[in-house]
Amino acid sequence: MDYKKVKTETTTVTRKKSDFYNKTGNIYRSVSILSKRTNQISLEMKEELDRKISEFATPSDNLEEIFENREQIEIARYYERLSKATLIAIHEFLNDEIYFRYPEIEVKDNVEK
């Protein structure tokens, strides 16, 4: 997913607890889903940032040869301005863009049949 195109808040916003409760019927399940999705998003963003910055890496790690690379700084600033992974996950959750299921409930239903 392209997180640069997600239109969500860039700052913290007060939300209704009932919005999260109504999605799953349990606030703790909602928080768990958000936590897992946030971790996925942040890992993807970190890997993408690492790939872009590694393009500018120098072959030697000599401290004398390290210098300020303008492109690396611009890339890092761009990623700092993006919405945080938590805000993106909340946006996706509230707009029904996250697929989730309850395997423990499915197993229980299959055993009873």
N, C-alpha and C positions, 0 to 999 in steps of 0.2 A: 504494500500500500504506500502511496505517496503522501507522507505526512506533511509535506510542504503545502499541499493543496487543501488540507483540512481547515475548514473555516470554524474555528472555535475560539473561545476566550483565551487571552494570553495572561490573564491574571485570575486570581481566585474569586469565585462567585458563590454567594450563599444560595443553597439549593434546598428544596423541600425533601425531608426524609421520606415522605410518603411516595415520592417518585421512584425511589430506589426500592422501597418495600413492595410496591405494586408490581414491579417487574418479575420478582421471584417468589414473593410471598414470605420472604425471610430476609431481613436486613443484613444478616451475617453472610448469607450466600451471595448477596449482591456485592458486598465488600470483598469477598473472596474472588469473585469473578473479576471485579475491577482490578484487584491486586495482580492477578495472573495476567490479565491483558496489559496492564501497565508494564510489567516485567518484559513481556514480549515486545512491546513497542520500544522500550528503552534499549533493549538488546539490539534490535534492528537498526535503530538510529545510531547507536554506538559503533556497530560494525560498519555502517555506511560512512560514518565520519572517519573511522580508522582507515578505511580503504582510500578515501580521498586524501587524507593527510599523508599516508604512506607513499603516495605518488611523488611527493616532494622530499622524501627522505634522502639523505646523503649516504653514499656507500660506506663511509668511514665514520666512526663515532668519536673522533678526536675532539676534545673540548675546544681546542684552538680553532677548529674549522667550523664550529657551530656559529651560525649567524641568524639574524632575524629574517625570516622568510615572509614577505608580505602576503603571498597567496594563502599560506597556512593560517595566518592571523585572520584574513577575511573569511575563510571557510569556518573557522572556529566561531567568529562573531555571528555568522549567519545561523549556525546551529544553536547558538545561545539565544537568538531572537525567536526561534520557533516555539510553538506552544509546548508546554511540558507534557511528558508522556501520560501523566495522571489526568490532565485536562482532556487530552485526546481520547483516552479510554472512557472517561465519563461521557463525553460527547457521543461516542459510538454506542455506549450502553443505553443512554437515554433515547437515542434515535433508532434503536433496534438494529444496529449494524454488527452486533456481536452474537455469534451463535454459541450457545451453551446448552449443556444437557446434564442430567443427574444420573451417572452410571449406577450408583448404589440403589436408586429407586427403580431403575430398569431391571436390575438383577433381581430385586425383591419381587417385582411384578412377574417376571419369567418363572420364578420358583413357585409362585402361587398357582400358576396356570396348569 
